[in-house]
């Protein structure tokens, strides 16, 4: 599978808060599967799409852009799915359809997730680096 490198468009930010509570976390349903959030993970609102992000991944890939606002600054690698399926994520799994993007935070394809084509194309642009 050939992946291309992309960067988040400069005007694309998320609203996020870290789950800094004495908790065992919680389980929720999203993307067709159960997702798990742990103490220290981040609750993210990405233009109305709400989900959690692993604490270490968030620290490595986002920078603060003001109170509660965060911008993803690291590149991602992505390819469009040729058929429907499901991809394992750090929080659980995500179902995807043909044409959706399979995105990873790492060039080797690890730390992956899926994004609809429309959302991906609105949020990301090719990174010529």
TORDREN-414402 format. One line per field, with one value per atom (N, C-alpha, C, O, CB): chain; atom name; z, x, y. Coordinates in nm, 3 decimals, decimal comma, padded with zeros to 5 digits. Glycine has a CB too. Layout:
TORDREN-414402
chaine = A	...;
atome = CA	...;
zz = Z	...;
xx = X	...;
yy = Y	...;
end
This chain:
TORDREN-414402
chaine = A	A	A	A	A	A	A	A	A	A	A	A	A	A	A	A	A	A	A	A	A	A	A	A	A	A	A	A	A	A	A	A	A	A	A	A	A	A	A	A	A	A	A	A	A	A	A	A	A	A	A	A	A	A	A	A	A	A	A	A	A	A	A	A	A	A	A	A	A	A	A	A	A	A	A	A	A	A	A	A	A	A	A	A	A	A	A	A	A	A	A	A	A	A	A	A	A	A	A	A	A	A	A	A	A	A	A	A	A	A	A	A	A	A	A	A	A	A	A	A	A	A	A	A	A	A	A	A	A	A	A	A	A	A	A	A	A	A	A	A	A	A	A	A	A	A	A	A	A	A	A	A	A	A	A	A	A	A	A	A	A	A	A	A	A	A	A	A	A	A	A	A	A	A	A	A	A	A	A	A	A	A	A	A	A	A	A	A	A	A	A	A	A	A	A	A	A	A	A	A	A	A	A	A	A	A	A	A	A	A	A	A	A	A	A	A	A	A	A	A	A	A	A	A	A	A	A	A	A	A	A	A	A	A	A	A	A	A	A	A	A	A	A	A	A	A	A	A	A	A	A	A	A	A	A	A	A	A	A	A	A	A	A	A	A	A	A	A	A	A	A	A	A	A	A	A	A	A	A	A	A	A	A	A	A	A	A	A	A	A	A	A	A	A	A	A	A	A	A	A	A	A	A	A	A	A	A	A	A	A	A	A	A	A	A	A	A	A	A	A	A	A	A	A	A	A	A	A	A	A	A	A	A	A	A	A	A	A	A	A	A	A	A	A	A	A	A	A	A	A	A	A	A	A	A	A	A	A	A	A	A	A	A	A	A	A	A	A	A	A	A	A	A	A	A	A	A	A	A	A	A	A	A	A	A	A	A	A	A	A	A	A	A	A	A	A	A	A	A	A	A	A	A	A	A	A	A	A	A	A	A	A	A	A	A	A	A	A	A	A	A	A	A	A	A	A	A	A	A	A	A	A	A	A	A	A	A	A	A	A	A	A	A	A	A	A	A	A	A	A	A	A	A	A	A	A	A	A	A	A	A	A	A	A	A	A	A	A	A	A	A	A	A	A	A	A	A	A	A	A	A	A	A	A	A	A	A	A	A	A	A	A	A	A	A	A	A	A	A	A	A	A	A	A	A	A	A	A	A	A	A	A	A	A	A	A	A	A	A	A	A	A	A	A	A	A	A	A	A	A	A	A	A	A	A	A	A	A	A	A	A	A	A	A	A	A	A	A	A	A	A	A	A	A	A	A	A	A	A	A	A	A	A	A	A	A	A	A	A	A	A	A	A	A	A	A	A	A	A	A	A	A	A	A	A	A	A	A	A	A	A	A	A	A	A	A	A	A	A	A	A	A	A	A	A	A	A	A	A	A	A	A	A	A	A	A	A	A	A	A	A	A	A	A	A	A	A	A	A	A	A	A	A	A	A	A	A	A	A	A	A	A	A	A	A;
atome = N	CA	C	O	CB	N	CA	C	O	CB	N	CA	C	O	CB	N	CA	C	O	CB	N	CA	C	O	CB	N	CA	C	O	CB	N	CA	C	O	CB	N	CA	C	O	CB	N	CA	C	O	CB	N	CA	C	O	CB	N	CA	C	O	CB	N	CA	C	O	CB	N	CA	C	O	CB	N	CA	C	O	CB	N	CA	C	O	CB	N	CA	C	O	CB	N	CA	C	O	CB	N	CA	C	O	CB	N	CA	C	O	CB	N	CA	C	O	CB	N	CA	C	O	CB	N	CA	C	O	CB	N	CA	C	O	CB	N	CA	C	O	CB	N	CA	C	O	CB	N	CA	C	O	CB	N	CA	C	O	CB	N	CA	C	O	CB	N	CA	C	O	CB	N	CA	C	O	CB	N	CA	C	O	CB	N	CA	C	O	CB	N	CA	C	O	CB	N	CA	C	O	CB	N	CA	C	O	CB	N	CA	C	O	CB	N	CA	C	O	CB	N	CA	C	O	CB	N	CA	C	O	CB	N	CA	C	O	CB	N	CA	C	O	CB	N	CA	C	O	CB	N	CA	C	O	CB	N	CA	C	O	CB	N	CA	C	O	CB	N	CA	C	O	CB	N	CA	C	O	CB	N	CA	C	O	CB	N	CA	C	O	CB	N	CA	C	O	CB	N	CA	C	O	CB	N	CA	C	O	CB	N	CA	C	O	CB	N	CA	C	O	CB	N	CA	C	O	CB	N	CA	C	O	CB	N	CA	C	O	CB	N	CA	C	O	CB	N	CA	C	O	CB	N	CA	C	O	CB	N	CA	C	O	CB	N	CA	C	O	CB	N	CA	C	O	CB	N	CA	C	O	CB	N	CA	C	O	CB	N	CA	C	O	CB	N	CA	C	O	CB	N	CA	C	O	CB	N	CA	C	O	CB	N	CA	C	O	CB	N	CA	C	O	CB	N	CA	C	O	CB	N	CA	C	O	CB	N	CA	C	O	CB	N	CA	C	O	CB	N	CA	C	O	CB	N	CA	C	O	CB	N	CA	C	O	CB	N	CA	C	O	CB	N	CA	C	O	CB	N	CA	C	O	CB	N	CA	C	O	CB	N	CA	C	O	CB	N	CA	C	O	CB	N	CA	C	O	CB	N	CA	C	O	CB	N	CA	C	O	CB	N	CA	C	O	CB	N	CA	C	O	CB	N	CA	C	O	CB	N	CA	C	O	CB	N	CA	C	O	CB	N	CA	C	O	CB	N	CA	C	O	CB	N	CA	C	O	CB	N	CA	C	O	CB	N	CA	C	O	CB	N	CA	C	O	CB	N	CA	C	O	CB	N	CA	C	O	CB	N	CA	C	O	CB	N	CA	C	O	CB	N	CA	C	O	CB	N	CA	C	O	CB	N	CA	C	O	CB	N	CA	C	O	CB	N	CA	C	O	CB	N	CA	C	O	CB	N	CA	C	O	CB	N	CA	C	O	CB	N	CA	C	O	CB	N	CA	C	O	CB	N	CA	C	O	CB	N	CA	C	O	CB	N	CA	C	O	CB	N	CA	C	O	CB	N	CA	C	O	CB	N	CA	C	O	CB	N	CA	C	O	CB	N	CA	C	O	CB	N	CA	C	O	CB	N	CA	C	O	CB	N	CA	C	O	CB	N	CA	C	O	CB	N	CA	C	O	CB	N	CA	C	O	CB	N	CA	C	O	CB	N	CA	C	O	CB	N	CA	C	O	CB;
zz = 00,000	00,000	00,000	00,088	00,123	-00,097	-00,107	-00,030	-00,050	-00,254	00,058	00,137	00,091	00,060	00,289	00,088	00,059	00,190	00,283	-00,050	00,194	00,314	00,303	00,199	00,332	00,412	00,420	00,548	00,644	00,413	00,547	00,666	00,686	00,590	00,653	00,811	00,842	00,787	00,798	00,997	00,727	00,677	00,796	00,905	00,599	00,775	00,887	00,963	01,081	00,836	00,899	00,968	01,039	01,092	00,871	01,041	01,102	01,245	01,265	01,017	01,342	01,481	01,547	01,493	01,557	01,662	01,740	01,877	01,921	01,755	01,942	02,082	02,161	02,130	02,110	02,264	02,338	02,485	02,521	02,277	02,566	02,710	02,753	02,710	02,793	02,839	02,886	03,001	03,088	02,929	03,001	03,106	03,228	03,254	03,054	03,301	03,419	03,544	03,629	03,429	03,554	03,667	03,722	03,651	03,628	03,848	03,908	03,856	03,916	04,067	03,744	03,678	03,612	03,584	03,573	03,590	03,514	03,365	03,284	03,563	03,328	03,190	03,162	03,254	03,096	03,035	02,998	02,860	02,785	03,001	02,829	02,701	02,632	02,695	02,719	02,501	02,424	02,285	02,242	02,414	02,214	02,079	01,976	01,985	02,062	01,879	01,769	01,657	01,681	01,813	01,534	01,416	01,405	01,351	01,421	01,458	01,444	01,542	01,527	01,308	01,642	01,740	01,877	01,889	01,692	01,980	02,112	02,113	02,060	02,221	02,174	02,190	02,339	02,420	02,123	02,375	02,515	02,540	02,467	02,558	02,644	02,685	02,822	02,911	02,688	02,839	02,965	03,035	02,973	02,941	03,163	03,237	03,164	03,126	03,387	03,143	03,075	02,925	02,863	03,098	02,866	02,724	02,703	02,800	02,671	02,579	02,544	02,483	02,401	02,447	02,524	02,464	02,358	02,390	02,572	02,234	02,122	02,052	02,031	02,022	02,018	01,934	01,806	01,804	02,006	01,699	01,570	01,479	01,400	01,506	01,492	01,412	01,426	01,327	01,266	01,550	01,579	01,583	01,628	01,477	01,538	01,547	01,676	01,685	01,420	01,776	01,907	01,926	01,892	02,017	01,981	02,003	02,103	02,148	01,870	02,136	02,227	02,153	02,049	02,346	02,207	02,152	02,266	02,372	02,077	02,244	02,340	02,386	02,305	02,278	02,515	02,573	02,507	02,475	02,723	02,486	02,426	02,280	02,235	02,436	02,207	02,068	02,061	01,979	01,998	02,147	02,147	02,177	02,108	02,250	02,278	02,315	02,201	02,185	02,439	02,125	02,016	01,890	01,812	01,984	01,868	01,739	01,741	01,634	01,683	01,857	01,865	01,941	02,026	01,932	01,908	01,985	02,022	01,951	01,905	02,135	02,185	02,098	02,062	02,332	02,063	01,980	02,053	01,989	01,846	02,185	02,264	02,360	02,350	02,175	02,452	02,550	02,486	02,416	02,634	02,511	02,461	02,313	02,265	02,486	02,240	02,096	02,069	02,127	02,020	01,982	01,950	01,800	01,731	02,024	01,749	01,607	01,590	01,657	01,542	01,500	01,470	01,382	01,276	01,399	01,426	01,357	01,289	01,210	01,454	01,316	01,254	01,129	01,120	01,354	01,033	00,912	00,940	01,041	00,802	00,847	00,848	00,712	00,616	00,879	00,706	00,581	00,555	00,645	00,586	00,431	00,402	00,262	00,172	00,418	00,249	00,120	00,120	00,226	00,094	00,003	-00,004	-00,007	-00,074	-00,127	00,066	00,073	-00,060	-00,118	00,190	-00,108	-00,232	-00,208	-00,301	-00,308	-00,080	-00,043	00,103	00,176	-00,067	00,148	00,287	00,380	00,338	00,307	00,505	00,603	00,740	00,770	00,559	00,822	00,959	00,988	00,942	01,062	01,064	01,097	01,248	01,313	01,025	01,305	01,449	01,482	01,410	01,496	01,592	01,641	01,784	01,844	01,632	01,841	01,981	02,076	02,186	02,015	02,034	02,120	02,097	02,182	02,101	01,985	01,951	01,806	01,767	01,979	01,725	01,581	01,512	01,574	01,550	01,381	01,301	01,172	01,102	01,271	01,140	01,011	00,908	00,940	01,018	00,784	00,677	00,550	00,537	00,652	00,458	00,329	00,218	00,238	00,303	00,103	-00,014	-00,040	-00,039	-00,139	-00,063	-00,089	00,034	00,021	-00,146	00,155	00,277	00,282	00,213	00,404	00,363	00,378	00,499	00,607	00,390	00,480	00,589	00,623	00,541	00,550	00,743	00,784	00,897	00,984	00,828	00,898	01,009	01,051	00,969	00,971	01,180	01,234	01,206	01,222	01,383	01,166	01,141	00,997	00,942	01,241	00,939	00,799	00,774	00,664	00,757	00,876	00,860	00,865	00,855	00,966	00,880	00,882	01,020	01,035	00,798	01,122	01,259	01,313	01,256	01,352	01,425	01,486	01,383	01,349	01,542	01,334	01,221	01,263	01,374	01,124	01,171	01,186	01,048	00,952	01,283	01,037	00,908	00,914	01,019	00,870	00,799	00,788	00,655	00,553	00,796	00,657	00,532	00,432	00,471	00,557	00,305	00,201	00,212	00,202	00,062	00,231	00,238	00,354	00,337	00,252	00,471	00,588	00,569	00,598	00,716	00,519	00,500	00,404	00,432	00,449	00,292	00,191	00,240	00,193	00,064	00,333	00,391	00,493	00,509	00,458	00,562	00,671	00,631	00,693	00,781	00,528	00,497	00,356	00,269	00,512	00,338	00,206	00,189	00,287	00,190	00,064	00,036	00,096	00,093	-00,116	00,149	00,210	00,120	00,115	00,356	00,049	-00,045	00,022	-00,048	-00,140	00,153	00,224	00,199	00,252	00,372;
xx = 00,085	00,000	00,090	00,175	-00,097	00,071	00,151	00,083	-00,035	00,172	00,158	00,106	00,172	00,291	00,129	00,096	00,148	00,152	00,077	00,062	00,240	00,257	00,166	00,160	00,408	00,097	00,006	00,032	00,088	-00,142	-00,011	-00,009	-00,147	-00,220	00,099	-00,182	-00,308	-00,301	-00,198	-00,336	-00,409	-00,413	-00,398	-00,447	-00,546	-00,330	-00,298	-00,419	-00,406	-00,221	-00,536	-00,654	-00,735	-00,842	-00,741	-00,686	-00,758	-00,708	-00,597	-00,742	-00,790	-00,755	-00,866	-00,976	-00,732	-00,836	-00,935	-00,947	-00,859	-00,896	-01,058	-01,077	-01,052	-01,108	-01,223	-00,968	-00,934	-00,908	-00,861	-00,811	-00,939	-00,910	-00,859	-00,910	-01,038	-00,758	-00,701	-00,783	-00,829	-00,555	-00,802	-00,878	-00,786	-00,737	-00,935	-00,765	-00,679	-00,764	-00,771	-00,595	-00,827	-00,911	-00,868	-00,806	-01,062	-00,901	-00,874	-00,982	-01,090	-00,872	-00,953	-01,052	-00,985	-00,865	-01,129	-01,062	-01,015	-01,041	-01,014	-01,084	-01,094	-01,128	-01,271	-01,350	-01,033	-01,303	-01,439	-01,439	-01,341	-01,535	-01,549	-01,569	-01,685	-01,786	-01,596	-01,672	-01,780	-01,783	-01,686	-01,762	-01,896	-01,910	-01,895	-01,960	-02,048	-01,808	-01,786	-01,720	-01,648	-01,700	-01,744	-01,681	-01,711	-01,631	-01,531	-01,829	-01,871	-01,809	-01,826	-01,843	-01,737	-01,671	-01,665	-01,690	-01,528	-01,631	-01,605	-01,469	-01,372	-01,611	-01,464	-01,340	-01,312	-01,405	-01,348	-01,186	-01,147	-01,063	-00,969	-01,070	-01,099	-01,026	-00,965	-01,031	-01,119	-00,838	-00,767	-00,744	-00,751	-00,632	-00,715	-00,676	-00,558	-00,464	-00,639	-00,563	-00,456	-00,479	-00,414	-00,327	-00,569	-00,600	-00,672	-00,709	-00,688	-00,690	-00,751	-00,889	-00,909	-00,661	-00,986	-01,119	-01,113	-01,085	-01,232	-01,139	-01,120	-01,253	-01,333	-01,018	-01,275	-01,387	-01,325	-01,269	-01,480	-01,335	-01,278	-01,393	-01,445	-01,199	-01,431	-01,540	-01,669	-01,735	-01,500	-01,702	-01,825	-01,808	-01,898	-01,927	-01,694	-01,664	-01,586	-01,470	-01,583	-01,647	-01,586	-01,532	-01,598	-01,687	-01,411	-01,343	-01,230	-01,207	-01,290	-01,160	-01,046	-00,917	-00,917	-01,062	-00,807	-00,674	-00,582	-00,580	-00,619	-00,506	-00,408	-00,316	-00,275	-00,324	-00,285	-00,206	-00,069	-00,028	-00,188	00,003	00,136	00,129	00,213	00,208	00,030	00,014	-00,018	00,038	-00,098	-00,108	-00,147	-00,025	-00,003	-00,259	00,052	00,170	00,271	00,338	00,236	00,282	00,380	00,333	00,415	00,412	00,202	00,153	00,082	00,060	00,061	00,046	-00,026	00,053	00,136	-00,160	00,026	00,081	-00,034	-00,133	00,193	-00,017	-00,120	-00,128	-00,026	-00,093	-00,251	-00,273	-00,361	-00,420	-00,336	-00,371	-00,455	-00,538	-00,538	-00,544	-00,610	-00,688	-00,782	-00,876	-00,769	-00,755	-00,839	-00,822	-00,879	-00,979	-00,744	-00,725	-00,591	-00,489	-00,733	-00,593	-00,473	-00,463	-00,565	-00,474	-00,341	-00,316	-00,224	-00,122	-00,254	-00,261	-00,175	-00,061	-00,084	-00,255	00,062	00,177	00,264	00,352	00,261	00,242	00,324	00,255	00,132	00,350	00,331	00,269	00,200	00,225	00,374	00,112	00,049	00,076	00,110	-00,106	00,059	00,071	-00,064	-00,125	00,187	-00,111	-00,247	-00,258	-00,180	-00,347	-00,356	-00,393	-00,543	-00,604	-00,318	-00,604	-00,748	-00,777	-00,707	-00,808	-00,880	-00,921	-00,984	-01,063	-01,020	-00,950	-01,006	-01,129	-01,201	-00,901	-01,151	-01,269	-01,301	-01,213	-01,246	-01,424	-01,460	-01,385	-01,338	-01,610	-01,374	-01,307	-01,305	-01,387	-01,166	-01,212	-01,196	-01,047	-00,969	-01,269	-01,007	-00,867	-00,852	-00,931	-00,810	-00,753	-00,727	-00,667	-00,580	-00,631	-00,714	-00,661	-00,614	-00,635	-00,768	-00,550	-00,506	-00,624	-00,614	-00,417	-00,737	-00,855	-00,952	-01,038	-00,927	-00,941	-01,034	-01,019	-00,916	-01,178	-01,120	-01,116	-01,210	-01,299	-01,155	-01,189	-01,272	-01,310	-01,224	-01,200	-01,440	-01,486	-01,468	-01,477	-01,636	-01,442	-01,430	-01,494	-01,516	-01,282	-01,521	-01,582	-01,479	-01,377	-01,708	-01,507	-01,424	-01,414	-01,516	-01,481	-01,294	-01,274	-01,234	-01,177	-01,397	-01,262	-01,216	-01,064	-01,002	-01,279	-01,005	-00,860	-00,819	-00,877	-00,806	-00,718	-00,653	-00,530	-00,439	-00,616	-00,529	-00,430	-00,347	-00,398	-00,498	-00,217	-00,133	-00,044	-00,002	-00,047	-00,016	00,074	00,220	00,307	00,052	00,247	00,384	00,397	00,305	00,425	00,512	00,535	00,520	00,484	00,673	00,546	00,536	00,392	00,369	00,617	00,295	00,155	00,100	-00,019	00,136	00,182	00,134	00,064	00,072	00,252	-00,006	-00,087	-00,187	-00,187	00,003	-00,271	-00,359	-00,502	-00,545	-00,356	-00,575	-00,718	-00,775	-00,699	-00,744	-00,907	-00,972	-01,049	-01,101	-01,066	-01,055	-01,125	-01,201	-01,148	-01,025	-01,324	-01,399	-01,324	-01,250	-01,543	-01,345	-01,276	-01,306	-01,215	-01,316	-01,432	-01,469	-01,400	-01,348	-01,622	-01,400	-01,335	-01,184	-01,123	-01,367	-01,124	-00,979	-00,938	-00,845	-00,931	-01,006	-00,970	-00,995	-00,928	-01,047	-01,089	-01,113	-01,004	-00,971	-01,252	-00,949	-00,855	-00,708	-00,625	-00,877	-00,673	-00,533	-00,497	-00,583	-00,502	-00,368	-00,313	-00,184	-00,119	-00,288	-00,147	-00,025	00,095	00,100	-00,007	00,190	00,310	00,428	00,468	00,332	00,483	00,592	00,726	00,823	00,608	00,734	00,862	00,920	01,027	00,844;
yy = -00,118	00,000	00,124	00,139	00,000	00,212	00,333	00,445	00,474	00,373	00,507	00,619	00,748	00,750	00,596	00,856	00,989	01,068	01,040	01,062	01,166	01,249	01,373	01,438	01,292	01,403	01,518	01,596	01,544	01,471	01,722	01,807	01,867	01,890	01,920	01,890	01,957	02,099	02,165	01,958	02,146	02,283	02,378	02,350	02,310	02,491	02,582	02,635	02,670	02,697	02,643	02,696	02,589	02,618	02,769	02,466	02,354	02,330	02,282	02,227	02,363	02,338	02,257	02,247	02,471	02,200	02,127	02,194	02,267	01,977	02,168	02,206	02,079	01,974	02,267	02,086	01,964	01,994	02,102	01,896	01,896	01,903	01,766	01,662	01,945	01,768	01,643	01,587	01,662	01,662	01,455	01,388	01,368	01,258	01,250	01,478	01,476	01,458	01,547	01,606	01,345	01,311	01,176	01,097	01,309	01,152	01,020	00,926	00,915	01,026	00,859	00,776	00,656	00,658	00,856	00,553	00,438	00,459	00,370	00,308	00,577	00,603	00,563	00,544	00,531	00,549	00,509	00,445	00,454	00,631	00,380	00,313	00,383	00,416	00,158	00,405	00,465	00,402	00,339	00,620	00,419	00,363	00,474	00,578	00,291	00,449	00,542	00,467	00,370	00,665	00,508	00,448	00,298	00,222	00,469	00,257	00,119	00,021	-00,100	00,074	00,072	-00,016	00,052	00,172	-00,053	-00,026	00,031	00,099	00,047	-00,078	00,218	00,293	00,302	00,303	00,436	00,310	00,319	00,443	00,472	00,193	00,515	00,635	00,608	00,555	00,761	00,646	00,625	00,759	00,865	00,553	00,753	00,873	00,937	00,867	00,838	01,068	01,141	01,157	01,241	01,071	01,079	01,095	01,229	01,296	00,978	01,266	01,394	01,374	01,284	01,470	01,457	01,463	01,573	01,688	01,491	01,538	01,629	01,657	01,566	01,571	01,784	01,825	01,880	01,990	01,932	01,803	01,840	01,885	01,807	01,720	02,012	02,068	01,986	01,957	02,076	01,949	01,875	01,724	01,654	01,908	01,674	01,531	01,509	01,550	01,480	01,446	01,430	01,289	01,191	01,463	01,280	01,152	01,173	01,285	01,093	01,067	01,077	01,047	00,980	00,980	01,099	01,075	01,035	01,098	01,203	00,930	00,881	00,996	01,079	00,767	01,000	01,110	01,125	01,236	01,088	01,015	01,024	01,068	01,146	00,888	01,021	01,061	01,210	01,282	00,979	01,256	01,397	01,485	01,584	01,423	01,449	01,528	01,536	01,638	01,468	01,430	01,425	01,497	01,545	01,280	01,505	01,552	01,688	01,745	01,452	01,741	01,868	01,973	01,941	01,847	02,102	02,213	02,306	02,317	02,289	02,373	02,463	02,588	02,646	02,502	02,628	02,747	02,848	02,935	02,708	02,837	02,925	02,842	02,719	03,012	02,906	02,832	02,729	02,766	02,929	02,602	02,495	02,463	02,365	02,528	02,542	02,523	02,456	02,493	02,658	02,356	02,279	02,258	02,242	02,144	02,259	02,239	02,118	02,107	02,366	02,029	01,914	01,964	02,021	01,799	01,943	01,999	01,894	01,929	02,076	01,768	01,664	01,612	01,616	01,549	01,563	01,509	01,377	01,311	01,491	01,339	01,206	01,143	01,211	01,214	01,013	00,939	00,876	00,819	00,831	00,885	00,838	00,778	00,810	00,951	00,692	00,633	00,613	00,596	00,498	00,615	00,591	00,442	00,365	00,660	00,403	00,263	00,223	00,298	00,239	00,104	00,052	-00,036	-00,071	-00,026	-00,071	-00,149	-00,121	-00,075	-00,302	-00,146	-00,123	-00,217	-00,323	-00,139	-00,177	-00,262	-00,197	-00,110	-00,292	-00,242	-00,192	-00,184	-00,268	-00,285	-00,082	-00,063	-00,050	00,020	00,063	-00,117	-00,109	00,027	00,077	-00,223	00,086	00,214	00,195	00,089	00,327	00,296	00,289	00,282	00,227	00,409	00,340	00,345	00,231	00,205	00,475	00,163	00,056	00,016	-00,040	00,098	00,046	00,018	00,115	00,173	-00,130	00,132	00,221	00,151	00,098	00,354	00,150	00,100	00,211	00,330	00,054	00,171	00,268	00,212	00,092	00,303	00,302	00,269	00,288	00,354	00,355	00,231	00,252	00,403	00,472	00,176	00,453	00,595	00,675	00,783	00,654	00,623	00,690	00,683	00,602	00,625	00,767	00,767	00,685	00,697	00,911	00,601	00,529	00,612	00,627	00,378	00,666	00,765	00,708	00,637	00,897	00,738	00,696	00,812	00,893	00,572	00,818	00,920	00,886	00,972	00,937	00,763	00,719	00,670	00,610	00,609	00,694	00,658	00,508	00,467	00,702	00,426	00,281	00,230	00,109	00,212	00,320	00,281	00,254	00,224	00,161	00,265	00,241	00,365	00,473	00,201	00,346	00,451	00,504	00,623	00,566	00,414	00,442	00,470	00,436	00,327	00,532	00,559	00,586	00,597	00,679	00,596	00,622	00,754	00,792	00,505	00,821	00,949	00,948	00,904	01,071	00,998	01,005	01,093	01,183	01,060	01,067	01,143	01,292	01,374	01,092	01,327	01,469	01,540	01,650	01,483	01,476	01,539	01,547	01,650	01,459	01,438	01,439	01,550	01,625	01,302	01,560	01,660	01,802	01,894	01,635	01,822	01,955	01,991	02,108	01,960	01,890	01,917	01,911	01,977	01,819	01,832	01,805	01,852	01,865	01,656	01,877	01,908	01,830	01,794	02,061	01,802	01,730	01,803	01,926	01,711	01,729	01,785	01,749	01,632	01,733	01,845	01,815	01,786	01,754	01,928	01,796	01,774	01,638	01,606	01,793;
end
